[in-house]
Amino acid sequence: MKRQKRDISQRAYSKGYQQGYHGRSDERCPFQEDSATAREWIKGWQEGHDDNLDGIKTQASQQKVIALR
């Protein structure tokens, strides 16, 4: 049986979260500016960035990303 891929916006959010959590710049967004996927990536980046600043531990952030899948 084939495995169904996650929605592109869900993947964009997850990737953005990971980049934000690890302190990378929001300018590294790989999607076209002002697209729906770019907005999702930025939302994820902002949440990851905030979690990092709030001191959320790596394990908790990984569990959060897994829950998004």
CHARMM-style PDB file with segment names, atoms N, HN, CA, C and O in Angstrom:
ATOM      1  N   MET     1       0.837  -1.163   0.000  1.00  0.00      PROA
ATOM      2  CA  MET     1       0.000   0.000   0.000  1.00  0.00      PROA
ATOM      3  C   MET     1       0.895   1.244   0.000  1.00  0.00      PROA
ATOM      4  O   MET     1       1.885   1.320   0.728  1.00  0.00      PROA
ATOM      5  N   LYS     2       0.521   2.207  -0.831  1.00  0.00      PROA
ATOM      6  HN  LYS     2      -0.283   2.146  -1.422  1.00  0.00      PROA
ATOM      7  CA  LYS     2       1.286   3.447  -0.903  1.00  0.00      PROA
ATOM      8  C   LYS     2       0.983   4.325   0.307  1.00  0.00      PROA
ATOM      9  O   LYS     2      -0.139   4.377   0.812  1.00  0.00      PROA
ATOM     10  N   ARG     3       2.015   4.999   0.737  1.00  0.00      PROA
ATOM     11  HN  ARG     3       2.926   4.958   0.327  1.00  0.00      PROA
ATOM     12  CA  ARG     3       1.871   5.921   1.859  1.00  0.00      PROA
ATOM     13  C   ARG     3       1.487   7.294   1.324  1.00  0.00      PROA
ATOM     14  O   ARG     3       2.109   7.797   0.388  1.00  0.00      PROA
ATOM     15  N   GLN     4       0.482   7.886   1.907  1.00  0.00      PROA
ATOM     16  HN  GLN     4      -0.023   7.478   2.667  1.00  0.00      PROA
ATOM     17  CA  GLN     4       0.023   9.191   1.461  1.00  0.00      PROA
ATOM     18  C   GLN     4       0.940  10.281   2.006  1.00  0.00      PROA
ATOM     19  O   GLN     4       1.276  10.289   3.190  1.00  0.00      PROA
ATOM     20  N   LYS     5       1.338  11.195   1.134  1.00  0.00      PROA
ATOM     21  HN  LYS     5       1.065  11.189   0.172  1.00  0.00      PROA
ATOM     22  CA  LYS     5       2.192  12.303   1.556  1.00  0.00      PROA
ATOM     23  C   LYS     5       1.384  13.317   2.351  1.00  0.00      PROA
ATOM     24  O   LYS     5       0.182  13.486   2.148  1.00  0.00      PROA
ATOM     25  N   ARG     6       2.083  13.985   3.263  1.00  0.00      PROA
ATOM     26  HN  ARG     6       3.060  13.847   3.428  1.00  0.00      PROA
ATOM     27  CA  ARG     6       1.439  15.051   4.016  1.00  0.00      PROA
ATOM     28  C   ARG     6       1.168  16.228   3.089  1.00  0.00      PROA
ATOM     29  O   ARG     6       1.810  16.389   2.052  1.00  0.00      PROA
ATOM     30  N   ASP     7       0.234  17.013   3.476  1.00  0.00      PROA
ATOM     31  HN  ASP     7      -0.288  16.882   4.318  1.00  0.00      PROA
ATOM     32  CA  ASP     7      -0.107  18.227   2.758  1.00  0.00      PROA
ATOM     33  C   ASP     7       1.126  19.139   2.679  1.00  0.00      PROA
ATOM     34  O   ASP     7       1.892  19.220   3.639  1.00  0.00      PROA
ATOM     35  N   ILE     8       1.321  19.813   1.564  1.00  0.00      PROA
ATOM     36  HN  ILE     8       0.699  19.748   0.784  1.00  0.00      PROA
ATOM     37  CA  ILE     8       2.495  20.675   1.367  1.00  0.00      PROA
ATOM     38  C   ILE     8       2.550  21.792   2.410  1.00  0.00      PROA
ATOM     39  O   ILE     8       3.635  22.166   2.856  1.00  0.00      PROA
ATOM     40  N   SER     9       1.402  22.322   2.798  1.00  0.00      PROA
ATOM     41  HN  SER     9       0.521  22.019   2.436  1.00  0.00      PROA
ATOM     42  CA  SER     9       1.417  23.394   3.796  1.00  0.00      PROA
ATOM     43  C   SER     9       1.838  22.860   5.157  1.00  0.00      PROA
ATOM     44  O   SER     9       2.497  23.560   5.926  1.00  0.00      PROA
ATOM     45  N   GLN    10       1.459  21.627   5.455  1.00  0.00      PROA
ATOM     46  HN  GLN    10       0.923  21.059   4.831  1.00  0.00      PROA
ATOM     47  CA  GLN    10       1.864  20.991   6.708  1.00  0.00      PROA
ATOM     48  C   GLN    10       3.377  20.757   6.733  1.00  0.00      PROA
ATOM     49  O   GLN    10       4.033  20.977   7.751  1.00  0.00      PROA
ATOM     50  N   ARG    11       3.915  20.308   5.601  1.00  0.00      PROA
ATOM     51  HN  ARG    11       3.382  20.129   4.774  1.00  0.00      PROA
ATOM     52  CA  ARG    11       5.358  20.096   5.508  1.00  0.00      PROA
ATOM     53  C   ARG    11       6.109  21.419   5.604  1.00  0.00      PROA
ATOM     54  O   ARG    11       7.158  21.495   6.244  1.00  0.00      PROA
ATOM     55  N   ALA    12       5.575  22.458   4.971  1.00  0.00      PROA
ATOM     56  HN  ALA    12       4.723  22.397   4.451  1.00  0.00      PROA
ATOM     57  CA  ALA    12       6.221  23.772   5.008  1.00  0.00      PROA
ATOM     58  C   ALA    12       6.261  24.291   6.446  1.00  0.00      PROA
ATOM     59  O   ALA    12       7.281  24.819   6.887  1.00  0.00      PROA
ATOM     60  N   TYR    13       5.162  24.143   7.170  1.00  0.00      PROA
ATOM     61  HN  TYR    13       4.333  23.713   6.812  1.00  0.00      PROA
ATOM     62  CA  TYR    13       5.108  24.579   8.569  1.00  0.00      PROA
ATOM     63  C   TYR    13       6.144  23.830   9.395  1.00  0.00      PROA
ATOM     64  O   TYR    13       6.873  24.432  10.183  1.00  0.00      PROA
ATOM     65  N   SER    14       6.206  22.519   9.212  1.00  0.00      PROA
ATOM     66  HN  SER    14       5.614  22.030   8.571  1.00  0.00      PROA
ATOM     67  CA  SER    14       7.140  21.679   9.964  1.00  0.00      PROA
ATOM     68  C   SER    14       8.590  22.067   9.687  1.00  0.00      PROA
ATOM     69  O   SER    14       9.395  22.178  10.611  1.00  0.00      PROA
ATOM     70  N   LYS    15       8.914  22.270   8.420  1.00  0.00      PROA
ATOM     71  HN  LYS    15       8.260  22.180   7.669  1.00  0.00      PROA
ATOM     72  CA  LYS    15      10.286  22.666   8.055  1.00  0.00      PROA
ATOM     73  C   LYS    15      10.615  24.049   8.610  1.00  0.00      PROA
ATOM     74  O   LYS    15      11.724  24.278   9.091  1.00  0.00      PROA
ATOM     75  N   GLY    16       9.658  24.966   8.544  1.00  0.00      PROA
ATOM     76  HN  GLY    16       8.757  24.780   8.153  1.00  0.00      PROA
ATOM     77  CA  GLY    16       9.867  26.300   9.094  1.00  0.00      PROA
ATOM     78  C   GLY    16      10.080  26.254  10.595  1.00  0.00      PROA
ATOM     79  O   GLY    16      10.925  26.970  11.132  1.00  0.00      PROA
ATOM     80  N   TYR    17       9.309  25.407  11.274  1.00  0.00      PROA
ATOM     81  HN  TYR    17       8.623  24.826  10.837  1.00  0.00      PROA
ATOM     82  CA  TYR    17       9.456  25.256  12.724  1.00  0.00      PROA
ATOM     83  C   TYR    17      10.870  24.803  13.059  1.00  0.00      PROA
ATOM     84  O   TYR    17      11.514  25.353  13.953  1.00  0.00      PROA
ATOM     85  N   GLN    18      11.338  23.811  12.347  1.00  0.00      PROA
ATOM     86  HN  GLN    18      10.815  23.364  11.621  1.00  0.00      PROA
ATOM     87  CA  GLN    18      12.679  23.281  12.613  1.00  0.00      PROA
ATOM     88  C   GLN    18      13.745  24.348  12.391  1.00  0.00      PROA
ATOM     89  O   GLN    18      14.676  24.475  13.187  1.00  0.00      PROA
ATOM     90  N   GLN    19      13.611  25.112  11.318  1.00  0.00      PROA
ATOM     91  HN  GLN    19      12.855  25.009  10.671  1.00  0.00      PROA
ATOM     92  CA  GLN    19      14.592  26.168  11.032  1.00  0.00      PROA
ATOM     93  C   GLN    19      14.566  27.242  12.116  1.00  0.00      PROA
ATOM     94  O   GLN    19      15.616  27.701  12.564  1.00  0.00      PROA
ATOM     95  N   GLY    20      13.371  27.641  12.535  1.00  0.00      PROA
ATOM     96  HN  GLY    20      12.517  27.268  12.170  1.00  0.00      PROA
ATOM     97  CA  GLY    20      13.246  28.659  13.570  1.00  0.00      PROA
ATOM     98  C   GLY    20      13.775  28.187  14.906  1.00  0.00      PROA
ATOM     99  O   GLY    20      14.424  28.945  15.625  1.00  0.00      PROA
ATOM    100  N   TYR    21      13.500  26.929  15.243  1.00  0.00      PROA
ATOM    101  HN  TYR    21      12.973  26.312  14.659  1.00  0.00      PROA
ATOM    102  CA  TYR    21      13.953  26.387  16.516  1.00  0.00      PROA
ATOM    103  C   TYR    21      15.478  26.343  16.588  1.00  0.00      PROA
ATOM    104  O   TYR    21      16.069  26.558  17.646  1.00  0.00      PROA
ATOM    105  N   HSD    22      16.099  26.062  15.453  1.00  0.00      PROA
ATOM    106  HN  HSD    22      15.619  25.887  14.593  1.00  0.00      PROA
ATOM    107  CA  HSD    22      17.561  25.947  15.432  1.00  0.00      PROA
ATOM    108  C   HSD    22      18.262  27.282  15.177  1.00  0.00      PROA
ATOM    109  O   HSD    22      19.468  27.324  14.934  1.00  0.00      PROA
ATOM    110  N   GLY    23      17.494  28.368  15.235  1.00  0.00      PROA
ATOM    111  HN  GLY    23      16.514  28.334  15.432  1.00  0.00      PROA
ATOM    112  CA  GLY    23      18.094  29.698  15.181  1.00  0.00      PROA
ATOM    113  C   GLY    23      18.466  30.184  13.794  1.00  0.00      PROA
ATOM    114  O   GLY    23      19.252  31.122  13.656  1.00  0.00      PROA
ATOM    115  N   ARG    24      17.928  29.575  12.790  1.00  0.00      PROA
ATOM    116  HN  ARG    24      17.290  28.814  12.901  1.00  0.00      PROA
ATOM    117  CA  ARG    24      18.249  30.013  11.429  1.00  0.00      PROA
ATOM    118  C   ARG    24      17.369  31.211  11.052  1.00  0.00      PROA
ATOM    119  O   ARG    24      16.298  31.412  11.625  1.00  0.00      PROA
ATOM    120  N   SER    25      17.825  31.981  10.105  1.00  0.00      PROA
ATOM    121  HN  SER    25      18.695  31.818   9.639  1.00  0.00      PROA
ATOM    122  CA  SER    25      17.140  33.197   9.686  1.00  0.00      PROA
ATOM    123  C   SER    25      15.840  32.876   8.948  1.00  0.00      PROA
ATOM    124  O   SER    25      15.745  31.875   8.238  1.00  0.00      PROA
ATOM    125  N   ASP    26      14.848  33.740   9.127  1.00  0.00      PROA
ATOM    126  HN  ASP    26      14.926  34.553   9.704  1.00  0.00      PROA
ATOM    127  CA  ASP    26      13.590  33.568   8.396  1.00  0.00      PROA
ATOM    128  C   ASP    26      13.745  33.921   6.914  1.00  0.00      PROA
ATOM    129  O   ASP    26      12.843  33.672   6.114  1.00  0.00      PROA
ATOM    130  N   GLU    27      14.872  34.492   6.562  1.00  0.00      PROA
ATOM    131  HN  GLU    27      15.604  34.694   7.212  1.00  0.00      PROA
ATOM    132  CA  GLU    27      15.135  34.811   5.158  1.00  0.00      PROA
ATOM    133  C   GLU    27      15.494  33.568   4.347  1.00  0.00      PROA
ATOM    134  O   GLU    27      15.641  33.640   3.127  1.00  0.00      PROA
ATOM    135  N   ARG    28      15.635  32.432   5.025  1.00  0.00      PROA
ATOM    136  HN  ARG    28      15.516  32.373   6.016  1.00  0.00      PROA
ATOM    137  CA  ARG    28      15.983  31.182   4.344  1.00  0.00      PROA
ATOM    138  C   ARG    28      14.756  30.433   3.838  1.00  0.00      PROA
ATOM    139  O   ARG    28      14.859  29.271   3.447  1.00  0.00      PROA
ATOM    140  N   CYS    29      13.613  31.078   3.842  1.00  0.00      PROA
ATOM    141  HN  CYS    29      13.529  32.022   4.160  1.00  0.00      PROA
ATOM    142  CA  CYS    29      12.375  30.441   3.383  1.00  0.00      PROA
ATOM    143  C   CYS    29      12.554  29.998   1.931  1.00  0.00      PROA
ATOM    144  O   CYS    29      12.876  30.819   1.072  1.00  0.00      PROA
ATOM    145  N   PRO    30      12.348  28.706   1.645  1.00  0.00      PROA
ATOM    146  CA  PRO    30      12.578  28.193   0.297  1.00  0.00      PROA
ATOM    147  C   PRO    30      11.408  28.388  -0.657  1.00  0.00      PROA
ATOM    148  O   PRO    30      11.485  27.979  -1.815  1.00  0.00      PROA
ATOM    149  N   PHE    31      10.339  28.998  -0.195  1.00  0.00      PROA
ATOM    150  HN  PHE    31      10.277  29.329   0.747  1.00  0.00      PROA
ATOM    151  CA  PHE    31       9.146  29.135  -1.030  1.00  0.00      PROA
ATOM    152  C   PHE    31       9.025  30.543  -1.591  1.00  0.00      PROA
ATOM    153  O   PHE    31       9.593  31.497  -1.059  1.00  0.00      PROA
ATOM    154  N   GLN    32       8.269  30.646  -2.679  1.00  0.00      PROA
ATOM    155  HN  GLN    32       7.808  29.871  -3.110  1.00  0.00      PROA
ATOM    156  CA  GLN    32       8.083  31.933  -3.324  1.00  0.00      PROA
ATOM    157  C   GLN    32       7.404  32.900  -2.361  1.00  0.00      PROA
ATOM    158  O   GLN    32       6.429  32.555  -1.692  1.00  0.00      PROA
ATOM    159  N   GLU    33       7.933  34.101  -2.307  1.00  0.00      PROA
ATOM    160  HN  GLU    33       8.724  34.381  -2.850  1.00  0.00      PROA
ATOM    161  CA  GLU    33       7.429  35.120  -1.391  1.00  0.00      PROA
ATOM    162  C   GLU    33       5.936  35.347  -1.609  1.00  0.00      PROA
ATOM    163  O   GLU    33       5.464  35.348  -2.746  1.00  0.00      PROA
ATOM    164  N   ASP    34       5.201  35.536  -0.526  1.00  0.00      PROA
ATOM    165  HN  ASP    34       5.585  35.535   0.397  1.00  0.00      PROA
ATOM    166  CA  ASP    34       3.757  35.805  -0.521  1.00  0.00      PROA
ATOM    167  C   ASP    34       2.895  34.652  -1.028  1.00  0.00      PROA
ATOM    168  O   ASP    34       1.732  34.855  -1.379  1.00  0.00      PROA
ATOM    169  N   SER    35       3.454  33.451  -1.067  1.00  0.00      PROA
ATOM    170  HN  SER    35       4.398  33.286  -0.782  1.00  0.00      PROA
ATOM    171  CA  SER    35       2.641  32.294  -1.426  1.00  0.00      PROA
ATOM    172  C   SER    35       2.063  31.687  -0.148  1.00  0.00      PROA
ATOM    173  O   SER    35       2.528  31.984   0.952  1.00  0.00      PROA
ATOM    174  N   ALA    36       1.055  30.843  -0.298  1.00  0.00      PROA
ATOM    175  HN  ALA    36       0.677  30.602  -1.192  1.00  0.00      PROA
ATOM    176  CA  ALA    36       0.432  30.203   0.864  1.00  0.00      PROA
ATOM    177  C   ALA    36       1.442  29.326   1.599  1.00  0.00      PROA
ATOM    178  O   ALA    36       1.442  29.285   2.830  1.00  0.00      PROA
ATOM    179  N   THR    37       2.297  28.628   0.864  1.00  0.00      PROA
ATOM    180  HN  THR    37       2.297  28.662  -0.135  1.00  0.00      PROA
ATOM    181  CA  THR    37       3.287  27.769   1.516  1.00  0.00      PROA
ATOM    182  C   THR    37       4.335  28.604   2.250  1.00  0.00      PROA
ATOM    183  O   THR    37       4.811  28.207   3.315  1.00  0.00      PROA
ATOM    184  N   ALA    38       4.692  29.744   1.692  1.00  0.00      PROA
ATOM    185  HN  ALA    38       4.305  30.066   0.828  1.00  0.00      PROA
ATOM    186  CA  ALA    38       5.659  30.625   2.368  1.00  0.00      PROA
ATOM    187  C   ALA    38       5.061  31.139   3.673  1.00  0.00      PROA
ATOM    188  O   ALA    38       5.761  31.228   4.681  1.00  0.00      PROA
ATOM    189  N   ARG    39       3.782  31.476   3.662  1.00  0.00      PROA
ATOM    190  HN  ARG    39       3.214  31.404   2.843  1.00  0.00      PROA
ATOM    191  CA  ARG    39       3.138  31.946   4.891  1.00  0.00      PROA
ATOM    192  C   ARG    39       3.113  30.849   5.946  1.00  0.00      PROA
ATOM    193  O   ARG    39       3.321  31.128   7.127  1.00  0.00      PROA
ATOM    194  N   GLU    40       2.863  29.613   5.547  1.00  0.00      PROA
ATOM    195  HN  GLU    40       2.693  29.386   4.588  1.00  0.00      PROA
ATOM    196  CA  GLU    40       2.883  28.495   6.489  1.00  0.00      PROA
ATOM    197  C   GLU    40       4.284  28.271   7.034  1.00  0.00      PROA
ATOM    198  O   GLU    40       4.456  28.007   8.223  1.00  0.00      PROA
ATOM    199  N   TRP    41       5.289  28.377   6.164  1.00  0.00      PROA
ATOM    200  HN  TRP    41       5.149  28.592   5.198  1.00  0.00      PROA
ATOM    201  CA  TRP    41       6.675  28.209   6.592  1.00  0.00      PROA
ATOM    202  C   TRP    41       7.019  29.266   7.634  1.00  0.00      PROA
ATOM    203  O   TRP    41       7.634  28.958   8.655  1.00  0.00      PROA
ATOM    204  N   ILE    42       6.621  30.518   7.379  1.00  0.00      PROA
ATOM    205  HN  ILE    42       6.121  30.769   6.550  1.00  0.00      PROA
ATOM    206  CA  ILE    42       6.909  31.617   8.301  1.00  0.00      PROA
ATOM    207  C   ILE    42       6.185  31.399   9.630  1.00  0.00      PROA
ATOM    208  O   ILE    42       6.757  31.659  10.689  1.00  0.00      PROA
ATOM    209  N   LYS    43       4.937  30.927   9.592  1.00  0.00      PROA
ATOM    210  HN  LYS    43       4.473  30.716   8.732  1.00  0.00      PROA
ATOM    211  CA  LYS    43       4.217  30.624  10.842  1.00  0.00      PROA
ATOM    212  C   LYS    43       4.984  29.586  11.656  1.00  0.00      PROA
ATOM    213  O   LYS    43       5.159  29.739  12.865  1.00  0.00      PROA
ATOM    214  N   GLY    44       5.433  28.541  10.991  1.00  0.00      PROA
ATOM    215  HN  GLY    44       5.291  28.417  10.009  1.00  0.00      PROA
ATOM    216  CA  GLY    44       6.210  27.504  11.663  1.00  0.00      PROA
ATOM    217  C   GLY    44       7.519  28.046  12.190  1.00  0.00      PROA
ATOM    218  O   GLY    44       7.919  27.742  13.314  1.00  0.00      PROA
ATOM    219  N   TRP    45       8.189  28.854  11.375  1.00  0.00      PROA
ATOM    220  HN  TRP    45       7.863  29.101  10.462  1.00  0.00      PROA
ATOM    221  CA  TRP    45       9.459  29.449  11.793  1.00  0.00      PROA
ATOM    222  C   TRP    45       9.256  30.290  13.056  1.00  0.00      PROA
ATOM    223  O   TRP    45      10.043  30.205  13.999  1.00  0.00      PROA
ATOM    224  N   GLN    46       8.196  31.100  13.065  1.00  0.00      PROA
ATOM    225  HN  GLN    46       7.557  31.169  12.299  1.00  0.00      PROA
ATOM    226  CA  GLN    46       7.945  31.975  14.219  1.00  0.00      PROA
ATOM    227  C   GLN    46       7.688  31.153  15.478  1.00  0.00      PROA
ATOM    228  O   GLN    46       8.206  31.476  16.547  1.00  0.00      PROA
ATOM    229  N   GLU    47       6.891  30.091  15.358  1.00  0.00      PROA
ATOM    230  HN  GLU    47       6.470  29.829  14.489  1.00  0.00      PROA
ATOM    231  CA  GLU    47       6.622  29.261  16.532  1.00  0.00      PROA
ATOM    232  C   GLU    47       7.888  28.553  17.015  1.00  0.00      PROA
ATOM    233  O   GLU    47       8.132  28.473  18.219  1.00  0.00      PROA
ATOM    234  N   GLY    48       8.690  28.043  16.087  1.00  0.00      PROA
ATOM    235  HN  GLY    48       8.492  28.108  15.109  1.00  0.00      PROA
ATOM    236  CA  GLY    48       9.947  27.400  16.459  1.00  0.00      PROA
ATOM    237  C   GLY    48      10.905  28.380  17.110  1.00  0.00      PROA
ATOM    238  O   GLY    48      11.557  28.060  18.104  1.00  0.00      PROA
ATOM    239  N   HSD    49      10.985  29.563  16.550  1.00  0.00      PROA
ATOM    240  HN  HSD    49      10.455  29.823  15.743  1.00  0.00      PROA
ATOM    241  CA  HSD    49      11.839  30.622  17.100  1.00  0.00      PROA
ATOM    242  C   HSD    49      11.394  30.983  18.519  1.00  0.00      PROA
ATOM    243  O   HSD    49      12.223  31.111  19.420  1.00  0.00      PROA
ATOM    244  N   ASP    50      10.088  31.145  18.712  1.00  0.00      PROA
ATOM    245  HN  ASP    50       9.415  31.041  17.980  1.00  0.00      PROA
ATOM    246  CA  ASP    50       9.544  31.475  20.034  1.00  0.00      PROA
ATOM    247  C   ASP    50       9.815  30.351  21.033  1.00  0.00      PROA
ATOM    248  O   ASP    50      10.191  30.609  22.177  1.00  0.00      PROA
ATOM    249  N   ASP    51       9.625  29.101  20.597  1.00  0.00      PROA
ATOM    250  HN  ASP    51       9.320  28.891  19.668  1.00  0.00      PROA
ATOM    251  CA  ASP    51       9.890  27.962  21.486  1.00  0.00      PROA
ATOM    252  C   ASP    51      11.352  27.932  21.914  1.00  0.00      PROA
ATOM    253  O   ASP    51      11.661  27.638  23.069  1.00  0.00      PROA
ATOM    254  N   ASN    52      12.242  28.235  20.991  1.00  0.00      PROA
ATOM    255  HN  ASN    52      11.991  28.474  20.053  1.00  0.00      PROA
ATOM    256  CA  ASN    52      13.664  28.268  21.313  1.00  0.00      PROA
ATOM    257  C   ASN    52      13.950  29.354  22.338  1.00  0.00      PROA
ATOM    258  O   ASN    52      14.674  29.119  23.306  1.00  0.00      PROA
ATOM    259  N   LEU    53      13.392  30.527  22.137  1.00  0.00      PROA
ATOM    260  HN  LEU    53      12.804  30.717  21.351  1.00  0.00      PROA
ATOM    261  CA  LEU    53      13.606  31.641  23.067  1.00  0.00      PROA
ATOM    262  C   LEU    53      12.996  31.357  24.434  1.00  0.00      PROA
ATOM    263  O   LEU    53      13.514  31.801  25.459  1.00  0.00      PROA
ATOM    264  N   ASP    54      11.888  30.612  24.441  1.00  0.00      PROA
ATOM    265  HN  ASP    54      11.467  30.251  23.609  1.00  0.00      PROA
ATOM    266  CA  ASP    54      11.217  30.270  25.701  1.00  0.00      PROA
ATOM    267  C   ASP    54      11.913  29.135  26.441  1.00  0.00      PROA
ATOM    268  O   ASP    54      11.533  28.799  27.563  1.00  0.00      PROA
ATOM    269  N   GLY    55      12.921  28.550  25.824  1.00  0.00      PROA
ATOM    270  HN  GLY    55      13.229  28.823  24.913  1.00  0.00      PROA
ATOM    271  CA  GLY    55      13.685  27.495  26.484  1.00  0.00      PROA
ATOM    272  C   GLY    55      13.074  26.112  26.371  1.00  0.00      PROA
ATOM    273  O   GLY    55      13.373  25.232  27.179  1.00  0.00      PROA
ATOM    274  N   ILE    56      12.225  25.912  25.380  1.00  0.00      PROA
ATOM    275  HN  ILE    56      11.982  26.626  24.724  1.00  0.00      PROA
ATOM    276  CA  ILE    56      11.640  24.584  25.166  1.00  0.00      PROA
ATOM    277  C   ILE    56      12.787  23.628  24.818  1.00  0.00      PROA
ATOM    278  O   ILE    56      13.606  23.928  23.950  1.00  0.00      PROA
ATOM    279  N   LYS    57      12.840  22.510  25.481  1.00  0.00      PROA
ATOM    280  HN  LYS    57      12.174  22.266  26.186  1.00  0.00      PROA
ATOM    281  CA  LYS    57      13.916  21.532  25.277  1.00  0.00      PROA
ATOM    282  C   LYS    57      13.794  20.869  23.911  1.00  0.00      PROA
ATOM    283  O   LYS    57      12.710  20.814  23.329  1.00  0.00      PROA
ATOM    284  N   THR    58      14.913  20.368  23.411  1.00  0.00      PROA
ATOM    285  HN  THR    58      15.793  20.413  23.884  1.00  0.00      PROA
ATOM    286  CA  THR    58      14.977  19.734  22.100  1.00  0.00      PROA
ATOM    287  C   THR    58      13.997  18.581  21.983  1.00  0.00      PROA
ATOM    288  O   THR    58      13.315  18.452  20.967  1.00  0.00      PROA
ATOM    289  N   GLN    59      13.917  17.745  23.000  1.00  0.00      PROA
ATOM    290  HN  GLN    59      14.471  17.850  23.826  1.00  0.00      PROA
ATOM    291  CA  GLN    59      13.024  16.583  22.941  1.00  0.00      PROA
ATOM    292  C   GLN    59      11.567  17.019  22.797  1.00  0.00      PROA
ATOM    293  O   GLN    59      10.816  16.421  22.026  1.00  0.00      PROA
ATOM    294  N   ALA    60      11.167  18.043  23.523  1.00  0.00      PROA
ATOM    295  HN  ALA    60      11.776  18.529  24.149  1.00  0.00      PROA
ATOM    296  CA  ALA    60       9.798  18.542  23.434  1.00  0.00      PROA
ATOM    297  C   ALA    60       9.521  19.118  22.048  1.00  0.00      PROA
ATOM    298  O   ALA    60       8.429  18.945  21.507  1.00  0.00      PROA
ATOM    299  N   SER    61      10.502  19.798  21.478  1.00  0.00      PROA
ATOM    300  HN  SER    61      11.390  19.938  21.916  1.00  0.00      PROA
ATOM    301  CA  SER    61      10.310  20.369  20.141  1.00  0.00      PROA
ATOM    302  C   SER    61      10.203  19.267  19.096  1.00  0.00      PROA
ATOM    303  O   SER    61       9.428  19.385  18.146  1.00  0.00      PROA
ATOM    304  N   GLN    62      10.976  18.197  19.265  1.00  0.00      PROA
ATOM    305  HN  GLN    62      11.605  18.101  20.037  1.00  0.00      PROA
ATOM    306  CA  GLN    62      10.903  17.075  18.331  1.00  0.00      PROA
ATOM    307  C   GLN    62       9.548  16.391  18.417  1.00  0.00      PROA
ATOM    308  O   GLN    62       8.988  15.994  17.395  1.00  0.00      PROA
ATOM    309  N   GLN    63       9.018  16.251  19.624  1.00  0.00      PROA
ATOM    310  HN  GLN    63       9.473  16.574  20.454  1.00  0.00      PROA
ATOM    311  CA  GLN    63       7.697  15.660  19.790  1.00  0.00      PROA
ATOM    312  C   GLN    63       6.632  16.533  19.133  1.00  0.00      PROA
ATOM    313  O   GLN    63       5.667  16.024  18.564  1.00  0.00      PROA
ATOM    314  N   LYS    64       6.810  17.820  19.213  1.00  0.00      PROA
ATOM    315  HN  LYS    64       7.595  18.233  19.675  1.00  0.00      PROA
ATOM    316  CA  LYS    64       5.867  18.755  18.594  1.00  0.00      PROA
ATOM    317  C   LYS    64       5.878  18.594  17.076  1.00  0.00      PROA
ATOM    318  O   LYS    64       4.822  18.573  16.443  1.00  0.00      PROA
ATOM    319  N   VAL    65       7.062  18.483  16.497  1.00  0.00      PROA
ATOM    320  HN  VAL    65       7.920  18.500  17.011  1.00  0.00      PROA
ATOM    321  CA  VAL    65       7.189  18.316  15.049  1.00  0.00      PROA
ATOM    322  C   VAL    65       6.584  16.977  14.621  1.00  0.00      PROA
ATOM    323  O   VAL    65       5.903  16.908  13.597  1.00  0.00      PROA
ATOM    324  N   ILE    66       6.823  15.926  15.385  1.00  0.00      PROA
ATOM    325  HN  ILE    66       7.376  15.982  16.216  1.00  0.00      PROA
ATOM    326  CA  ILE    66       6.265  14.605  15.059  1.00  0.00      PROA
ATOM    327  C   ILE    66       4.745  14.655  15.105  1.00  0.00      PROA
ATOM    328  O   ILE    66       4.082  14.036  14.272  1.00  0.00      PROA
ATOM    329  N   ALA    67       4.183  15.382  16.065  1.00  0.00      PROA
ATOM    330  HN  ALA    67       4.721  15.885  16.741  1.00  0.00      PROA
ATOM    331  CA  ALA    67       2.734  15.489  16.186  1.00  0.00      PROA
ATOM    332  C   ALA    67       2.118  16.189  14.973  1.00  0.00      PROA
ATOM    333  O   ALA    67       0.951  15.965  14.651  1.00  0.00      PROA
ATOM    334  N   LEU    68       2.897  17.028  14.305  1.00  0.00      PROA
ATOM    335  HN  LEU    68       3.846  17.210  14.565  1.00  0.00      PROA
ATOM    336  CA  LEU    68       2.395  17.732  13.128  1.00  0.00      PROA
ATOM    337  C   LEU    68       2.256  16.810  11.931  1.00  0.00      PROA
ATOM    338  O   LEU    68       1.505  17.100  10.999  1.00  0.00      PROA
ATOM    339  N   ARG    69       2.977  15.704  11.956  1.00  0.00      PROA
ATOM    340  HN  ARG    69       3.587  15.469  12.713  1.00  0.00      PROA
ATOM    341  CA  ARG    69       2.974  14.795  10.797  1.00  0.00      PROA
ATOM    342  C   ARG    69       1.723  14.029  10.676  1.00  0.00      PROA
ATOM    343  OT1 ARG    69       1.577  13.228   9.753  1.00  0.00      PROA
TER     344      ARG     69
END
